[in-house]
Amino acid sequence: MAATASVERASALEPYDGVRPDAAWREEVLRLAERRNAVILAHNYQLPEIQDIAHHTGDSLALSRIAAESDADTIVFCGVHFMAETAKILSPDRTVLIPDERAGCSLADSITAEQLRAWKAEHPGAVVVSYVNTTAEVKAETDICCTSSNAVDVVRSIPADREVLFCPDQFLGAHVKRETGRENLHIWAGECHVHAGINGPELAEKAAANPDADLFIHPECGCATSALYLAGEGTVPQDKVKILSTGDMVKAARDTHARTVLVATEVGMLHQLRRAAPEIDFRAVNDRAACRYMKMITPAALLRALREGRDEVHVAPDVAERARGAVRRMIAIGQPGGGE
């Protein structure tokens, strides 16, 4: 229900518009950032012009950690709201701006803190593992956060006789369950509407048409199970199927020997992959897989944030403190790698 409502809200919102990303815009954005001592961070799914002007581009956790280590007074997070919250959790004394506070996330909306508390009450003593793609309030109810890169390591670190509640992404949860073989892992039925819409049949069709291509599959995708099935059946060589976070996709792009790569994630990722390895033909498995929320951070919105100090992100200190503990425990286990 929450994810559907989130998508419906997004469809009714019009992004800030009317500004061309030309040389004058670029000059003013960088001048204002310098005046505010601001660092501009852009997620891999952002519009190309936003990615290109940012001081740093990457996945949400990596960007939050870069922000925490910088000497900037202001963090301008070009992404969706939970990402800016994570930056605020890790940098509580900084001003954190998101250029459009309406930029939500269907996956983060798929579980609330109240729902998580009720689920915990049904499983007393269970360890709660939450994906970083959650709100600050959900992180505050969590024992250990995880990324798509270290989710398996996080779950393996928990004693085998302890029940685990994994939320909110059902596809990442299924991936963790496959890898660990853990029967006492309970998975919340949440999803990212964009990744869930990248399905198995279209992946199989694209793979059949490009038999020499590598497959870069985000674990949030509805087609991740299909990719592993194709590999298991020998339809696609095992070594060509790579289940990767957005951050790890960039690393894999630099290392692959394939001439063509089929990419199953939000289409904004193609911009960074093409920058990382311009000689490779990167193709979207589903070229309609665009997140409306991510595209709300427009050139006009970024300029508005820097001119007016809008929109500032706040996290209640007690919520931030509890959430910070869950994030820090995640960082201490395995290699966090890509944030999502």
VOGU-3710 file (C-alpha; in Angstrom, 3 decimals, decimal comma):
1> maatasvera> 0,000/0,000/0,000  2,683/2,488/0,967  4,658/1,953/-2,231  1,534/2,405/-4,379  0,589/5,592/-2,536  4,140/6,865/-2,951  4,044/6,332/-6,718  0,664/8,046/-6,943  1,976/11,061/-5,002  4,969/11,347/-7,301
11> salepydgvr> 2,791/11,292/-10,411  0,907/14,337/-9,091  4,064/16,395/-8,462  5,626/18,702/-10,973  9,381/19,236/-10,597  10,885/22,721/-10,423  11,603/23,783/-13,987  12,484/26,743/-16,196  16,284/26,715/-15,844  18,595/25,528/-18,588
21> pdaawreevl> 21,773/23,709/-17,493  24,010/25,981/-19,549  27,378/27,558/-18,777  25,782/30,437/-16,827  23,846/27,971/-14,648  26,956/25,948/-14,013  28,960/29,046/-13,088  26,296/30,262/-10,642  25,860/26,837/-8,999  29,577/26,468/-8,373
31> rlaerrnavi> 29,918/30,076/-7,183  27,055/29,676/-4,700  28,435/26,336/-3,494  31,788/27,983/-2,827  30,117/30,887/-1,005  28,193/28,473/1,256  31,189/26,147/1,651  28,863/23,457/0,308  29,645/20,045/-1,137  27,262/18,883/-3,880
41> lahnyqlpei> 26,581/15,145/-3,889  24,694/13,370/-6,684  23,365/9,845/-6,682  24,034/7,614/-9,680  20,360/7,815/-10,737  20,292/11,601/-11,036  19,887/13,529/-14,293  23,188/13,628/-16,247  23,569/17,397/-15,819  23,233/17,020/-12,030
51> qdiahhtgds> 25,769/14,188/-11,963  28,193/16,219/-14,061  28,174/19,313/-11,839  28,377/17,469/-8,521  31,608/17,410/-6,545  31,013/13,690/-5,940  28,762/11,132/-7,631  28,061/7,656/-6,301  25,732/5,519/-4,189  23,987/6,941/-1,152
61> lalsriaaes> 26,115/5,457/1,633  29,404/6,265/-0,090  28,242/9,848/-0,581  27,158/10,183/3,048  30,552/8,962/4,196  32,333/11,394/1,839  30,211/14,200/3,288  31,044/13,214/6,851  34,756/13,311/6,044  34,657/16,654/4,207
71> dadtivfcgv> 35,139/20,067/5,792  32,010/21,494/4,124  29,536/23,465/6,232  26,625/22,457/3,988  25,818/19,170/2,271  23,579/19,438/-0,791  22,318/15,908/-1,421  20,913/15,387/-4,916  18,992/12,181/-4,389  15,879/11,057/-2,545
81> hfmaetakil> 14,882/11,948/0,999  16,153/8,909/2,922  19,616/9,486/1,433  19,734/13,056/2,717  18,549/11,767/6,101  21,432/9,279/6,189  23,857/12,128/5,498  22,305/14,070/8,394  22,567/11,014/10,674  26,290/10,698/9,927
91> spdrtvlipd> 26,883/14,487/9,959  24,522/15,824/12,658  26,317/19,164/13,008  26,165/20,028/9,279  23,387/21,719/7,346  21,929/19,158/4,921  19,838/20,360/1,984  17,866/18,294/-0,512  16,955/20,379/-3,581  13,363/19,076/-3,499
101> eragcslads> 12,060/17,628/-0,233  9,174/16,005/-2,115  11,593/13,482/-3,639  10,564/10,354/-1,773  11,195/6,641/-2,330  8,669/3,851/-2,877  10,997/1,316/-1,235  11,615/3,425/1,872  7,859/4,069/2,039  7,090/0,335/2,005
111> itaeqlrawk> 7,697/-0,002/5,760  7,097/2,463/8,599  8,573/2,502/12,084  5,142/1,584/13,474  4,906/-1,428/11,158  8,414/-2,525/12,097  7,626/-2,280/15,818  4,541/-4,456/15,307  6,594/-7,009/13,331  9,221/-7,083/16,078
121> aehpgavvvs> 6,486/-7,744/18,653  5,489/-10,851/16,671  9,086/-12,132/16,790  10,531/-11,254/20,225  14,289/-11,635/20,333  14,724/-11,455/16,550  17,545/-9,387/15,076  16,339/-6,634/12,737  18,418/-6,069/9,597  17,308/-3,067/7,543
131> yvnttaevka> 18,570/-2,048/4,137  19,988/1,495/4,071  17,081/2,416/1,770  14,854/3,175/4,778  13,760/6,218/6,741  15,639/7,457/9,791  12,757/6,284/12,006  13,045/2,725/10,646  16,827/2,769/11,078  16,249/3,790/14,699
141> etdicctssn> 14,225/0,588/15,238  16,950/-1,506/13,574  19,748/-3,574/15,100  22,051/-3,566/12,049  21,686/-1,804/8,713  23,078/-3,339/5,538  23,920/-2,405/1,983  23,306/-4,542/-1,078  27,041/-5,308/-1,047  27,318/-6,530/2,544
151> avdvvrsipa> 23,793/-7,800/3,289  24,951/-11,419/3,092  27,903/-10,752/5,429  25,669/-8,917/7,893  23,179/-11,795/8,096  25,978/-14,369/8,347  27,395/-12,446/11,321  24,229/-13,146/13,328  24,205/-16,368/15,396  22,470/-19,159/13,477
161> drevlfcpdq> 19,882/-19,771/16,191  18,617/-16,161/16,153  15,623/-15,230/14,038  16,289/-12,414/11,564  13,765/-9,866/10,324  14,964/-8,468/6,994  13,351/-5,346/5,562  12,137/-3,760/3,439  13,178/-5,152/0,030  11,840/-8,610/-0,760
171> flgahvkret> 14,156/-9,156/-3,724  17,330/-8,311/-1,813  15,984/-10,455/1,027  15,466/-13,376/-1,354  19,041/-12,948/-2,596  20,348/-13,050/0,993  18,262/-16,138/1,774  19,608/-17,929/-1,325  23,198/-17,102/-0,424  22,963/-17,966/3,281
181> grenlhiwag> 20,468/-20,845/3,140  19,003/-19,431/6,336  15,509/-20,733/7,132  14,867/-18,413/10,095  15,159/-15,305/7,904  11,810/-13,516/7,595  11,468/-11,076/4,700  9,258/-7,980/4,520  7,227/-7,736/1,296  8,499/-4,332/0,163
191> echvhaging> 9,923/-3,278/-3,177  11,220/-0,433/-5,297  8,557/0,012/-7,975  11,199/0,807/-10,612  13,376/-2,238/-9,940  10,401/-4,548/-9,448  9,250/-3,580/-12,927  12,416/-4,939/-14,594  11,173/-8,463/-15,195  12,578/-11,858/-16,099
201> pelaekaaan> 11,066/-12,265/-19,593  12,559/-9,010/-20,887  15,945/-9,915/-19,383  15,812/-13,341/-21,052  14,885/-11,728/-24,373  17,721/-9,199/-24,194  20,222/-11,871/-23,097  19,223/-14,138/-26,008  19,706/-11,252/-28,448  23,131/-10,390/-26,940
211> pdadlfihpe> 24,720/-13,766/-26,111  28,193/-12,330/-25,470  27,013/-9,564/-23,131  27,703/-9,381/-19,409  24,618/-8,935/-17,220  24,837/-6,321/-14,443  21,822/-6,972/-12,210  20,842/-4,909/-9,188  19,615/-7,186/-6,361  16,472/-5,049/-5,948
221> cgcatsalyl> 15,347/-6,144/-9,427  12,465/-8,492/-9,985  14,651/-10,194/-12,608  17,527/-11,155/-10,273  16,119/-14,651/-9,701  15,612/-15,058/-13,458  19,240/-14,095/-14,102  20,472/-16,784/-11,712  18,054/-19,293/-13,281  19,400/-18,509/-16,762
231> agegtvpqdk> 22,923/-19,078/-15,457  21,924/-22,308/-13,718  20,317/-23,628/-16,879  23,366/-22,763/-18,938  21,423/-20,269/-21,072  23,877/-17,585/-19,924  27,409/-18,433/-18,729  27,697/-18,235/-14,943  30,573/-15,747/-15,085  28,499/-13,260/-17,091
241> vkilstgdmv> 25,817/-12,845/-14,439  26,876/-10,267/-11,848  24,540/-9,248/-8,998  25,852/-5,793/-8,074  25,095/-2,621/-6,161  25,287/0,654/-8,077  28,737/1,403/-6,655  30,006/-2,047/-7,560  28,631/-1,710/-11,102  31,078/1,142/-11,725
251> kaardthart> 33,988/-1,016/-10,521  32,821/-3,959/-12,641  32,512/-1,685/-15,699  36,215/-0,889/-15,461  37,145/-4,567/-15,093  34,902/-6,312/-17,613  36,241/-7,598/-20,935  32,775/-7,687/-22,512  32,025/-5,370/-25,406  28,334/-5,156/-24,448
261> vlvatevgml> 26,783/-5,026/-20,966  23,071/-5,356/-20,237  22,186/-3,287/-17,170  19,189/-4,005/-14,943  18,703/-0,990/-12,705  17,416/2,589/-12,922  18,461/4,091/-16,262  20,363/7,007/-14,707  23,112/4,511/-13,912  24,050/4,289/-17,587
271> hqlrraapei> 25,593/7,769/-17,481  28,179/6,801/-14,862  28,902/3,451/-16,506  29,534/5,114/-19,872  31,842/7,609/-18,213  33,732/4,809/-16,468  34,157/2,678/-19,615  33,269/4,657/-22,762  34,469/1,861/-25,050  31,721/-0,513/-23,824
281> dfravndraa> 28,150/-0,568/-25,140  25,951/-0,348/-22,013  22,290/-1,093/-22,665  19,322/-0,916/-20,307  17,373/-4,130/-19,861  14,327/-1,870/-19,502  14,813/1,635/-20,896  11,596/2,798/-19,187  13,022/2,099/-15,716  13,271/5,739/-14,626
291> crymkmitpa> 12,531/6,889/-11,070  10,292/9,947/-11,068  11,555/10,887/-7,622  15,204/10,921/-8,677  14,385/13,102/-11,668  12,764/15,719/-9,409  16,225/17,104/-8,632  16,366/19,418/-11,620  18,790/22,232/-12,484  16,155/24,683/-11,193
301> allralregr> 15,798/22,783/-7,914  19,554/22,708/-7,330  19,858/26,433/-8,013  16,924/27,128/-5,670  18,560/25,123/-2,876  21,819/27,042/-3,162  20,213/30,464/-3,545  17,625/30,108/-0,773  18,983/27,379/1,487  16,011/25,137/0,621
311> devhvapdva> 15,001/22,395/1,556  16,781/21,639/4,844  16,650/18,085/6,220  16,125/17,540/9,951  16,310/14,325/11,994  15,311/14,341/15,667  18,473/13,934/17,788  17,217/10,835/19,641  16,173/9,168/16,372  19,501/10,072/14,758
321> erargavrrm> 21,481/8,653/17,685  19,722/5,276/17,554  19,887/5,144/13,755  23,591/6,050/13,831  24,287/2,981/15,952  22,656/0,688/13,378  24,657/2,269/10,551  27,945/2,061/12,465  27,369/-1,622/13,287  26,852/-2,231/9,573
331> iaigqpggge> 30,114/-0,510/8,670  31,944/-2,688/11,218  30,741/-5,920/9,558  32,286/-7,014/6,276  32,849/-4,479/3,531  29,892/-2,126/3,048  30,879/-1,500/-0,573  28,080/0,156/-2,514  25,314/1,758/-0,533  22,502/0,476/-2,709
//
